[in-house]
Amino acid sequence: MTAQISDLNTVELRRAARQFVRALAAEALLHAAARVEARLNADDAGSLFAVDEALSSAWPPDGTSPPRQEVIWSAGGAQDLRLSAFDAAGRVLLRRSYAAGAWRKGDGHV
């Protein structure tokens, strides 16, 4: 499965967040997620707010509160976004990486 991300703008960040939440739901892990970690490599620190908003809006409005979110930013290098969901014990439930021009499945998938 491949999705193109030309650059990490707000639209692409929202798309990545929606894909991640859908993947959690498809694996029946949505309600087990206690924390979501977003690691963002981008030149613009303003993207931090876009990632936070994208994750919040991607969570389904089914009455379940979204998990705690942590956004970690680093400047320079290749633009990419790595999203990881953890259960209450800190175990990785799902990990996905979204890079400029490509999409790849992460190793942390349980």
MDAnalysis code that builds the backbone (N, CA, C; Angstrom):
import MDAnalysis as mda
import numpy as np

u = mda.Universe.empty(330, n_residues=110, atom_resindex=np.repeat(np.arange(110), 3), trajectory=True)
u.add_TopologyAttr("name", ["N", "CA", "C"] * 110)
u.add_TopologyAttr("resid", np.arange(1, 111))
u.add_TopologyAttr("resname", ["MET", "THR", "ALA", "GLN", "ILE", "SER", "ASP", "LEU", "ASN", "THR", "VAL", "GLU", "LEU", "ARG", "ARG", "ALA", "ALA", "ARG", "GLN", "PHE", "VAL", "ARG", "ALA", "LEU", "ALA", "ALA", "GLU", "ALA", "LEU", "LEU", "HIS", "ALA", "ALA", "ALA", "ARG", "VAL", "GLU", "ALA", "ARG", "LEU", "ASN", "ALA", "ASP", "ASP", "ALA", "GLY", "SER", "LEU", "PHE", "ALA", "VAL", "ASP", "GLU", "ALA", "LEU", "SER", "SER", "ALA", "TRP", "PRO", "PRO", "ASP", "GLY", "THR", "SER", "PRO", "PRO", "ARG", "GLN", "GLU", "VAL", "ILE", "TRP", "SER", "ALA", "GLY", "GLY", "ALA", "GLN", "ASP", "LEU", "ARG", "LEU", "SER", "ALA", "PHE", "ASP", "ALA", "ALA", "GLY", "ARG", "VAL", "LEU", "LEU", "ARG", "ARG", "SER", "TYR", "ALA", "ALA", "GLY", "ALA", "TRP", "ARG", "LYS", "GLY", "ASP", "GLY", "HIS", "VAL"])
u.atoms.positions = np.array([
    [0.846, -1.172, 0.000],
    [0.000, 0.000, 0.000],
    [0.888, 1.230, 0.000],
    [0.585, 2.180, -0.870],
    [1.415, 3.369, -0.980],
    [0.552, 4.611, -1.023],
    [0.913, 5.607, -0.243],
    [0.275, 6.925, -0.297],
    [1.387, 7.947, -0.441],
    [1.220, 8.853, -1.356],
    [2.243, 9.864, -1.605],
    [2.081, 11.051, -0.665],
    [3.164, 11.512, -0.115],
    [3.196, 12.733, 0.680],
    [4.258, 13.612, 0.049],
    [3.807, 14.650, -0.654],
    [4.755, 15.504, -1.361],
    [5.541, 16.370, -0.395],
    [4.908, 16.873, 0.609],
    [5.567, 17.591, 1.691],
    [4.643, 17.518, 2.886],
    [5.181, 17.805, 4.044],
    [4.387, 17.644, 5.257],
    [3.596, 18.918, 5.559],
    [2.659, 19.247, 4.680],
    [1.804, 20.397, 4.926],
    [0.590, 19.948, 5.741],
    [-0.267, 20.879, 6.087],
    [-1.397, 20.580, 6.956],
    [-2.320, 19.517, 6.364],
    [-2.596, 19.600, 5.080],
    [-3.488, 18.622, 4.441],
    [-2.893, 17.221, 4.529],
    [-1.616, 17.097, 4.253],
    [-0.967, 15.788, 4.297],
    [-0.856, 15.255, 5.719],
    [-0.643, 16.136, 6.678],
    [-0.600, 15.703, 8.077],
    [-1.959, 15.169, 8.509],
    [-3.028, 15.837, 8.093],
    [-4.380, 15.352, 8.416],
    [-4.635, 13.996, 7.784],
    [-4.217, 13.847, 6.529],
    [-4.402, 12.568, 5.839],
    [-3.648, 11.456, 6.569],
    [-2.412, 11.720, 6.963],
    [-1.621, 10.715, 7.683],
    [-2.291, 10.343, 9.009],
    [-2.807, 11.336, 9.736],
    [-3.479, 11.071, 11.011],
    [-4.725, 10.213, 10.799],
    [-5.509, 10.524, 9.768],
    [-6.711, 9.730, 9.472],
    [-6.333, 8.298, 9.101],
    [-5.300, 8.122, 8.287],
    [-4.861, 6.775, 7.906],
    [-4.421, 5.988, 9.136],
    [-3.725, 6.659, 10.038],
    [-3.238, 5.992, 11.248],
    [-4.396, 5.543, 12.133],
    [-5.364, 6.428, 12.337],
    [-6.516, 6.089, 13.184],
    [-7.335, 4.973, 12.532],
    [-7.492, 5.017, 11.213],
    [-8.194, 3.932, 10.505],
    [-7.459, 2.604, 10.665],
    [-6.128, 2.640, 10.617],
    [-5.342, 1.414, 10.794],
    [-5.530, 0.853, 12.200],
    [-5.559, 1.721, 13.198],
    [-5.828, 1.270, 14.566],
    [-7.197, 0.604, 14.657],
    [-8.199, 1.233, 14.046],
    [-9.555, 0.691, 14.074],
    [-9.614, -0.654, 13.341],
    [-8.934, -0.762, 12.210],
    [-8.939, -1.996, 11.424],
    [-8.319, -3.157, 12.198],
    [-7.377, -2.855, 13.063],
    [-6.718, -3.879, 13.878],
    [-7.422, -4.080, 15.221],
    [-8.569, -3.412, 15.425],
    [-9.334, -3.478, 16.684],
    [-8.489, -3.017, 17.874],
    [-7.658, -1.985, 17.653],
    [-6.772, -1.468, 18.697],
    [-7.138, -0.057, 19.133],
    [-8.180, 0.501, 18.548],
    [-8.536, 1.889, 18.800],
    [-8.782, 2.167, 20.280],
    [-9.564, 1.314, 20.929],
    [-9.917, 1.555, 22.328],
    [-8.806, 1.154, 23.301],
    [-7.815, 0.411, 22.832],
    [-6.687, 0.020, 23.687],
    [-5.604, 1.090, 23.719],
    [-5.665, 2.044, 22.799],
    [-4.620, 3.076, 22.722],
    [-4.754, 4.061, 23.871],
    [-3.725, 4.125, 24.704],
    [-3.703, 5.058, 25.837],
    [-2.860, 6.294, 25.526],
    [-1.924, 6.157, 24.586],
    [-1.040, 7.272, 24.233],
    [-0.647, 7.162, 22.770],
    [-0.611, 8.313, 22.097],
    [-0.123, 8.385, 20.722],
    [1.067, 9.331, 20.710],
    [2.155, 8.852, 20.142],
    [3.367, 9.648, 20.019],
    [3.579, 9.996, 18.552],
    [3.791, 11.268, 18.283],
    [4.066, 11.738, 16.922],
    [5.472, 12.326, 16.903],
    [6.337, 11.754, 16.087],
    [7.697, 12.288, 15.905],
    [7.747, 12.938, 14.534],
    [7.966, 14.248, 14.538],
    [7.910, 15.034, 13.316],
    [9.273, 15.626, 13.005],
    [9.778, 15.333, 11.820],
    [10.987, 15.980, 11.303],
    [10.531, 16.951, 10.232],
    [10.648, 18.239, 10.508],
    [10.205, 19.263, 9.557],
    [10.960, 20.552, 9.848],
    [11.069, 21.384, 8.838],
    [11.761, 22.657, 9.007],
    [10.948, 23.655, 9.814],
    [9.623, 23.533, 9.774],
    [8.736, 24.514, 10.391],
    [8.142, 23.971, 11.685],
    [8.450, 24.610, 12.804],
    [7.910, 24.181, 14.097],
    [6.399, 24.379, 14.166],
    [5.844, 25.231, 13.310],
    [4.404, 25.429, 13.277],
    [3.650, 24.164, 12.930],
    [4.322, 23.222, 12.299],
    [3.690, 21.950, 11.964],
    [3.308, 21.155, 13.209],
    [3.938, 21.462, 14.337],
    [3.590, 20.777, 15.592],
    [2.117, 20.935, 15.913],
    [1.608, 22.161, 15.763],
    [0.207, 22.426, 16.056],
    [-0.695, 21.709, 15.056],
    [-0.260, 21.642, 13.806],
    [-1.038, 20.948, 12.782],
    [-1.120, 19.450, 13.086],
    [-0.046, 18.848, 13.564],
    [-0.049, 17.428, 13.921],
    [-0.993, 17.194, 15.088],
    [-0.905, 18.019, 16.120],
    [-1.764, 17.883, 17.290],
    [-3.236, 17.994, 16.892],
    [-3.559, 18.980, 16.075],
    [-4.939, 19.185, 15.627],
    [-5.391, 18.034, 14.742],
    [-4.509, 17.557, 13.874],
    [-4.858, 16.462, 12.964],
    [-5.194, 15.190, 13.734],
    [-4.405, 14.872, 14.750],
    [-4.680, 13.675, 15.547],
    [-5.988, 13.813, 16.315],
    [-6.221, 14.992, 16.881],
    [-7.464, 15.212, 17.638],
    [-8.688, 15.079, 16.740],
    [-8.627, 15.656, 15.550],
    [-9.789, 15.616, 14.662],
    [-9.954, 14.260, 13.977],
    [-8.915, 13.459, 13.898],
    [-9.002, 12.147, 13.253],
    [-9.671, 11.113, 14.150],
    [-9.658, 11.350, 15.455],
    [-10.223, 10.372, 16.380],
    [-11.737, 10.341, 16.222],
    [-12.346, 9.166, 16.145],
    [-13.792, 9.089, 15.908],
    [-14.593, 9.660, 17.079],
    [-15.689, 10.367, 16.767],
    [-16.513, 10.968, 17.816],
    [-17.538, 9.977, 18.375],
    [-17.057, 8.859, 18.900],
    [-17.968, 7.820, 19.393],
    [-18.162, 7.869, 20.906],
    [-17.765, 8.968, 21.523],
    [-17.909, 9.097, 22.967],
    [-16.677, 8.679, 23.745],
    [-15.759, 7.955, 23.106],
    [-14.513, 7.560, 23.752],
    [-13.529, 8.712, 23.649],
    [-12.938, 9.067, 24.769],
    [-11.979, 10.161, 24.712],
    [-10.706, 9.703, 24.002],
    [-10.114, 10.605, 23.201],
    [-8.878, 10.236, 22.504],
    [-7.736, 10.009, 23.495],
    [-6.735, 9.251, 23.100],
    [-5.604, 9.006, 23.996],
    [-4.767, 10.273, 24.178],
    [-3.924, 10.227, 25.178],
    [-2.981, 11.325, 25.393],
    [-2.055, 11.402, 24.189],
    [-1.730, 12.616, 23.769],
    [-0.882, 12.817, 22.600],
    [0.421, 13.495, 23.000],
    [1.504, 13.019, 22.420],
    [2.814, 13.640, 22.594],
    [3.375, 13.914, 21.212],
    [3.774, 15.155, 20.963],
    [4.350, 15.529, 19.680],
    [5.800, 15.942, 19.909],
    [6.710, 15.283, 19.211],
    [8.145, 15.540, 19.339],
    [8.642, 16.060, 17.999],
    [9.334, 17.179, 18.009],
    [9.775, 17.826, 16.776],
    [11.288, 17.893, 16.706],
    [11.821, 17.671, 15.505],
    [13.240, 17.919, 15.243],
    [13.349, 18.589, 13.882],
    [14.275, 19.528, 13.773],
    [14.450, 20.296, 12.535],
    [15.511, 19.647, 11.659],
    [15.380, 19.898, 10.369],
    [16.398, 19.427, 9.429],
    [16.212, 17.983, 9.033],
    [16.976, 17.573, 8.057],
    [16.900, 16.204, 7.571],
    [15.679, 15.986, 6.700],
    [15.395, 14.738, 6.432],
    [14.244, 14.385, 5.602],
    [12.958, 14.703, 6.349],
    [11.989, 15.217, 5.624],
    [10.692, 15.497, 6.243],
    [9.935, 14.189, 6.396],
    [9.589, 13.869, 7.630],
    [8.792, 12.674, 7.856],
    [8.030, 12.779, 9.168],
    [7.074, 11.896, 9.310],
    [6.219, 11.828, 10.484],
    [6.100, 10.365, 10.869],
    [6.376, 10.056, 12.132],
    [6.196, 8.697, 12.632],
    [5.162, 8.739, 13.737],
    [4.107, 7.968, 13.581],
    [3.039, 7.887, 14.572],
    [3.086, 6.525, 15.234],
    [3.029, 6.521, 16.561],
    [3.055, 5.278, 17.324],
    [1.948, 5.317, 18.365],
    [1.228, 4.213, 18.505],
    [0.193, 4.089, 19.538],
    [0.672, 3.080, 20.574],
    [0.446, 3.402, 21.834],
    [0.871, 2.560, 22.954],
    [-0.330, 2.228, 23.828],
    [-0.319, 1.046, 24.442],
    [-1.369, 0.709, 25.391],
    [-1.020, 1.283, 26.762],
    [-1.849, 1.033, 27.753],
    [-1.650, 1.595, 29.089],
    [-0.359, 1.110, 29.742],
    [0.135, -0.064, 29.340],
    [1.382, -0.606, 29.895],
    [2.610, -0.110, 29.138],
    [2.409, 0.685, 28.088],
    [3.530, 1.218, 27.328],
    [3.977, 0.363, 26.166],
    [3.235, -0.697, 25.852],
    [3.585, -1.561, 24.718],
    [3.115, -0.924, 23.415],
    [3.930, -1.079, 22.372],
    [3.578, -0.539, 21.055],
    [2.428, -1.354, 20.482],
    [1.355, -0.666, 20.117],
    [0.230, -1.308, 19.454],
    [0.369, -1.228, 17.941],
    [0.782, -0.060, 17.470],
    [0.880, 0.171, 16.037],
    [1.846, 1.315, 15.797],
    [2.630, 1.204, 14.735],
    [3.575, 2.268, 14.369],
    [3.530, 2.422, 12.855],
    [3.420, 3.656, 12.408],
    [3.423, 3.950, 10.983],
    [4.335, 5.139, 10.740],
    [5.043, 5.111, 9.611],
    [5.909, 6.213, 9.214],
    [5.421, 6.778, 7.895],
    [5.382, 8.085, 7.813],
    [4.955, 8.806, 6.627],
    [6.104, 9.733, 6.230],
    [6.658, 9.525, 5.048],
    [7.800, 10.312, 4.595],
    [7.439, 11.038, 3.312],
    [8.149, 12.112, 3.036],
    [7.926, 12.863, 1.796],
    [8.092, 11.914, 0.618],
    [7.021, 11.720, -0.161],
    [7.073, 10.903, -1.350],
    [6.814, 9.423, -1.159],
    [6.634, 8.953, 0.083],
    [6.432, 7.510, 0.280],
    [5.696, 7.239, 1.579],
    [5.154, 6.058, 1.693],
    [4.504, 5.573, 2.900],
    [5.052, 4.195, 3.181],
    [5.362, 3.920, 4.431],
    [5.861, 2.577, 4.745],
    [5.319, 2.116, 6.092],
    [5.136, 0.835, 6.233],
    [4.629, 0.231, 7.458],
    [5.789, 0.086, 8.438],
    [5.583, 0.514, 9.677],
    [6.641, 0.456, 10.672],
    [6.800, -0.926, 11.284],
    [7.873, -1.104, 12.020],
    [8.191, -2.405, 12.609],
    [7.427, -2.689, 13.889],
    [6.862, -1.658, 14.522],
    [6.253, -1.849, 15.839],
    [4.865, -2.432, 15.824],
    [4.406, -2.936, 14.705],
    [3.060, -3.468, 14.597],
    [2.960, -4.762, 15.374],
    [2.016, -4.792, 16.319],
    [1.801, -6.006, 17.127],
    [0.508, -6.643, 16.701],
])
